[in-house]
């Protein structure tokens, strides 16, 4: 929840945060968001930005059963 907006606002997640969410999907609670933040920090400490981008592009769903930019490029 964005206090300034007075409502739930989504977006502006970093790539490590999005990776954490994709690898461990959970309900959207404050507790799960804190776990995602911790996982994102772990990812950031163990991988370079280029590695994180590559992992993200290879895990990103493109609709239907298509997962990853490699699979998406075939369609």
N, C-alpha and C positions, 0 to 999 in steps of 0.2 A: 504494500500500500504506500502510495506517495502522500505524505502528510500535507505537502503544499497543495497538491491537486485535490486532496480530500477524497480520493478514490483509488482503486487498484489501477495501476498503470503498468503496462508491459513494454518490453523492448529494451534496447541498449545493453543487452547481456554481452559480455566478452566471449570470444571464441572458446577459451577454456571453460567458462561457465556453461556454455551451450553443450560442449563435449561432456561435461559432468552430468548434465541433465539427460543427454541422450544415452549415456552408458548406464545410468542408474535412475530410470524414471520413477518419480514419486509424486504424491499429492503435493499441490502447491501450498505449503505451509511455511511459517517462519523457520521451523526446525529443519525442514528439508532444504530450504534456501541456504541455511547456514552450513549444512552438510555439503551442498553444491559448491559453496564458496571455499570450503576447506579442500575439496577435491580439485577445484580449479587451481588453487594455490599449489597443490602437489604436482599437478600437470605442468604448471608454469615453471616450477623448480627443476623438473626432470626433462623437459623438452624445450627445444628452441621454438621461436615463433613460426619458422618455416615448417618444422615438424608438426606443430599443432594445426597449422593450416592444412597440411597434407592429410592428417588424420581426420580433420573436420570434413574436408571435401570427400573423403572416402567413406564417411559414415552418414552423410547427409541424405535423407530420403527425398527422392524426386517424383514421388507419386507411384501408386500401385505397388508392385514388387521391386521397383527400381531403387537401388541404394548405391550411392557413390557416384562420383562424376564419371568414372570409367564406364560403368553400366549405362549411365544416362547418355553418354556420347554415342552409344551404339543405336540409340533410339532417336 
